[in-house]
Amino acid sequence: MNTLRIASRTLRAFAPLARSTGFDLMQVRTKVTSAKKAAPKKVVKKVKAAPKKVAKKAVKKVVKKTAKKVVAKKVKKVVKKVVAKKAKVAKKVSAAAKKRVAAAKKRDVAAKKKVAAKAAVAKKRAAVIKRKAAVKALALKKRAAAQAKKAKDAAALAKKKIVAQKQKATLAKKKIAAKAAAVKKRATLAKKKAAAQKKKAAAKASLMKKKAALKKSSAALKKKKATAAKKKAAAAAKAAALKKKAKAKVQAAKAKAQAAKAKVQAKKDAVKAKKAKIASSGPVRPRALFVSQQAGKGMSLKQMSEKFNTLGASEKQALVNQAQKNLAKRNEIRKSLKKPATKYALFVKKNFATAYESAKKQTNDKKAAFKLATRTLAAQYKKQ
């Protein structure tokens, strides 16, 4: 069975080659199948007497050998024959095709020559026909031009006659029209004179009416002007009053701003003066006192602090004593700068403890008790 599988695989491998050459694989397949059928029959005849197991092994071995040989030989023969036949056929076909192509080329060349000859003959005939047509066209144009000239001359003569007749008729019409116009002018002049007289009378009457109306309108205008003048004066007075008010407001705002600035500046000056007074007591710490004493001697702060650290105990004690004196002075200055307490502040200082204790009894909240105490104290102070 394995040999048969190998044979079938070889046939599959040969398949593309067989397709290109036109080889029929069905022939080989039929031969292989016939070999399959034939091989077991021969083997079975030889091994009839043996037991079944031995017979099976022997059959397998013989089938492998015989199938391999038969298939290989038959495939080789068939492939060689088919390839040789197809090669001969292909050569014959290619030779016949070459001959056909050469014959077709010759026919094309002959056909092209015939077409070129016919085209040349057709061109010559067309040129002759064009020349004849041009000659005929020239002759026809000349005849047509001569006929057109004759017709133009005849038409010009007819036009001149018609123009002369029209001129005569227009002259006669003009004479008649001039007479009629003279008559009309006379009539219109008479009518115009009558209309002018009527217009004069109407104009006089209208002038009289207009004069009366003008008198009335002038009086009304005078009244309107007087009222308008009064309104203008009132409006001007109002505007002047409003301007004065606006100026006064602006000036008041400026004065307020200046006063506020002055207050701020006064506060700043007071603070500066306070600071200057407090600073006039001198440094309060021994190191600061030493630095102030050494200022202006061209030493840096670092050098001054190093020098202070190297001072002896007696020198340091002198600086400490001086600093304490300065501190006492500063405290006196601060006391002098403090404002005296108001009567209300002194009253609150005396009575706040008792008022707060009584308020605590009423509420557990400390904030509410503080508010209640302050209210009661304010009420008591007012009653005094």
Summary of the structure (lengths in Angstrom):
residues: 384
radius of gyration: 74.6
end to end distance: 139.7
largest distance: 174.5
contacts: 865
relative contact order: 0.02
helix: 91%
strand: 0%
